[in-house]
Amino acid sequence: MRESGASMQTYRQLVDALRHGVFAPGARLPAERVLAARFGVSRVTVRNALRRLAEEGRLESVLGSGWFVAPQVVGEPPSVLQTFSEMARARGLRPTARVLAQHVRPATLGEADQLGTAPAAEVLEVVRLRGMDETVICLDESVLPLAVAAGLVDVDLTDRSLYAELEERCGLRIERSAYAVRAEVADATLAGQLGVEVGWPVLVGAEVGYVEGGRPVLLGTTHYRGDSYRFQADLFRPR
């Protein structure tokens, strides 16, 4: 078989493997020599096929680490407040959530100040791993005053939207979110939770959610895999 024909066949075999989930989003592919042996072609042929997939946005090459399947990228529409579940469904994906913690505790001084509550007032803390089609995207931590969120204490928030449950069970609809983004790197604990290496870049989104009238009812901190999240905003230059 000519080299060009072998490259095309290898490319199609890799596309088929990606389509059927043999290599999950964000996963590292086997080494080029391993793929070459698997498909019965040269490493040059494999490399040509991999480069084509990279040009199409299906794969990413990380210097010194190898080839990775491009992850599902979450992007927020400009100036639109969307929940994680809404972002997933808008892309035809299934939102998932695994609850790591859900308990009542005293608020810290900083939390009480942001929420406008008394120092050490009780809050509900919810920590979840969020994903799309079983692919982990972020670690999501939410804090709400117990005075308004008591109806959520015993609710199973696995694979459910916190915004939706807050509206349905507590009668509170978040109308506005003050949102800030900063860059960090994953420590050992966060890296294990997100399935990345220690030192992996993460984007941290911090929000304060307000109901109508300007009352703050939710503090959120979300650690996104740096390769899975894109933030967009409309910026206007004053006259």
C-alpha positions in Angstrom: 0.0 0.0 0.0 1.4 3.4 -0.9 2.3 5.8 2.0 -0.6 8.2 1.2 -3.1 5.4 1.1 -1.8 4.0 4.4 -2.0 7.4 6.0 -5.6 7.8 4.9 -6.5 4.3 6.2 -4.8 5.0 9.5 -6.6 8.4 9.7 -10.0 6.7 9.2 -9.2 4.1 11.8 -8.3 6.7 14.3 -11.4 8.7 13.5 -13.5 5.6 14.0 -11.8 5.0 17.3 -12.5 8.5 18.5 -16.1 8.4 17.3 -16.8 5.2 19.3 -15.1 6.4 22.4 -12.1 4.2 22.4 -10.1 7.2 23.4 -12.1 9.5 25.7 -12.0 13.4 25.5 -8.8 14.6 27.3 -7.2 11.1 27.2 -3.6 10.6 26.1 -3.2 8.3 23.0 -0.8 5.4 23.0 2.7 6.2 21.8 3.3 6.6 18.1 5.2 3.3 18.0 2.4 1.5 19.7 -0.2 2.9 17.2 2.1 2.0 14.3 2.3 -1.6 15.5 -1.4 -1.8 16.1 -2.3 -0.5 12.6 0.7 -2.3 10.9 2.1 0.9 9.4 5.2 3.1 9.9 5.5 5.8 12.6 5.7 8.4 9.8 2.3 7.2 8.6 0.9 7.4 12.1 2.3 10.9 12.6 0.8 12.1 9.4 -2.6 10.9 10.4 -2.2 12.4 13.9 -1.3 15.8 12.4 -4.3 15.8 10.2 -6.5 15.1 13.2 -4.8 17.9 15.1 -5.5 20.3 12.2 -9.1 19.3 12.4 -9.2 20.1 16.2 -9.8 16.4 17.2 -6.3 16.0 18.8 -3.8 18.1 20.6 0.0 17.6 20.8 1.7 18.4 24.1 5.5 18.7 23.9 7.1 16.0 25.8 3.8 14.3 26.8 2.4 13.0 23.5 -0.9 13.2 21.7 -4.2 13.9 23.6 -7.8 13.8 22.5 -9.2 17.3 22.4 -11.6 17.7 25.4 -15.1 19.0 25.3 -14.7 22.7 25.7 -17.3 24.7 27.8 -17.8 28.2 26.7 -20.2 30.8 28.1 -22.2 32.9 25.7 -21.4 36.6 26.1 -23.5 38.4 28.8 -25.7 35.4 29.3 -26.1 33.7 32.7 -26.3 30.0 32.1 -26.1 27.1 34.5 -23.6 24.2 33.9 -26.6 22.0 33.0 -27.9 24.5 30.4 -24.4 24.8 28.8 -24.2 21.0 28.5 -27.7 20.6 27.0 -27.1 23.4 24.6 -24.3 21.3 23.1 -26.3 18.2 23.0 -24.5 16.7 25.9 -25.7 15.2 29.2 -24.7 17.1 32.3 -23.5 14.9 35.2 -22.7 15.7 38.8 -21.2 13.6 41.6 -21.7 15.0 45.1 -18.5 15.0 47.2 -19.9 17.0 50.1 -23.3 18.4 51.2 -23.5 19.7 54.7 -24.5 22.6 57.0 -21.7 24.5 58.7 -21.0 28.0 60.1 -20.2 30.7 57.5 -16.7 32.1 57.4 -16.3 35.8 58.1 -15.7 36.4 54.3 -18.8 34.4 53.3 -21.0 36.1 55.9 -19.9 39.5 54.6 -20.6 38.6 50.9 -23.9 37.1 51.7 -25.0 39.8 54.1 -25.6 37.4 57.0 -24.6 37.4 60.6 -21.1 36.1 61.4 -21.0 32.3 61.7 -24.6 32.1 60.5 -25.4 28.6 59.2 -24.8 27.9 55.5 -25.3 24.9 53.2 -22.1 23.9 51.4 -22.4 21.7 48.3 -19.3 20.4 46.5 -19.7 18.4 43.3 -17.7 17.1 40.4 -19.4 18.3 37.2 -19.1 16.6 33.8 -20.6 16.3 30.4 -21.3 12.8 29.1 -19.2 11.4 32.0 -16.2 13.5 31.1 -15.1 15.5 34.2 -15.0 19.2 33.5 -14.8 21.0 36.8 -15.0 20.9 40.6 -18.0 23.1 41.7 -18.3 24.5 45.3 -21.5 26.4 46.3 -22.4 28.1 49.6 -25.9 29.3 50.3 -27.5 30.8 53.5 -29.4 28.0 55.3 -32.1 30.6 56.0 -33.1 30.5 52.3 -31.8 27.1 51.2 -33.1 24.8 54.0 -35.2 23.0 51.4 -32.0 21.7 49.7 -30.3 20.1 52.7 -31.6 16.6 52.1 -32.1 16.9 48.3 -30.0 14.5 46.2 -28.2 16.9 43.9 -26.6 14.2 41.8 -27.0 15.1 38.1 -29.3 18.0 39.0 -29.1 21.8 38.5 -28.6 23.7 41.8 -30.1 26.8 40.2 -33.2 24.8 39.1 -33.6 23.1 42.5 -33.2 26.4 44.3 -36.0 27.9 42.2 -38.3 24.9 42.5 -37.9 24.1 46.2 -37.0 27.4 47.7 -38.8 29.8 45.4 -35.6 31.7 44.6 -34.6 32.5 41.1 -31.1 33.9 40.5 -31.3 36.8 38.2 -27.8 38.1 38.1 -24.3 36.8 38.8 -21.1 38.9 39.6 -18.4 36.7 38.0 -14.6 36.8 38.1 -12.1 34.5 36.6 -8.5 33.8 37.6 -5.8 31.3 36.6 -4.2 28.8 39.0 -2.5 25.4 38.8 -3.9 22.1 40.2 -2.4 20.8 43.4 -2.3 17.1 44.2 -5.9 16.9 45.5 -7.5 19.0 42.7 -5.5 17.1 40.1 -6.8 13.8 41.3 -10.4 15.1 41.3 -10.1 16.5 37.7 -8.1 13.6 36.4 -5.1 15.8 35.3 -1.4 16.0 36.3 -0.2 18.1 39.3 0.6 21.6 38.0 -2.1 21.4 35.2 -3.6 24.8 34.5 -7.0 25.5 35.8 -9.4 28.4 35.5 -11.2 29.4 38.6 -14.6 31.1 38.3 -15.9 32.9 41.4 -19.5 34.1 41.5 -22.0 35.8 43.7 -25.5 35.0 42.7 -28.3 37.6 43.3 -32.1 37.2 43.3 -34.4 40.0 42.2 -33.9 43.1 44.3 -30.2 42.5 44.6 -30.1 40.1 47.5 -27.1 37.7 47.4 -28.0 34.1 48.0 -25.2 32.0 46.5 -21.4 32.0 46.5 -19.9 29.7 43.9 -16.3 28.7 43.2 -15.7 26.5 40.2 -12.3 25.0 39.2 -12.3 24.2 35.5 -9.7 22.1 33.7 -7.8 24.7 31.7 -8.3 22.7 28.5 -12.0 22.5 28.9 -13.3 26.0 29.5 -13.5 29.3 27.6 -14.8 32.5 29.0 -16.4 35.1 26.7 -17.6 38.6 27.5 -18.8 41.7 25.6 -16.4 44.6 26.3 -17.3 48.2 25.4 -14.9 51.2 25.2 -16.4 54.3 26.8 -16.9 57.3 24.6 
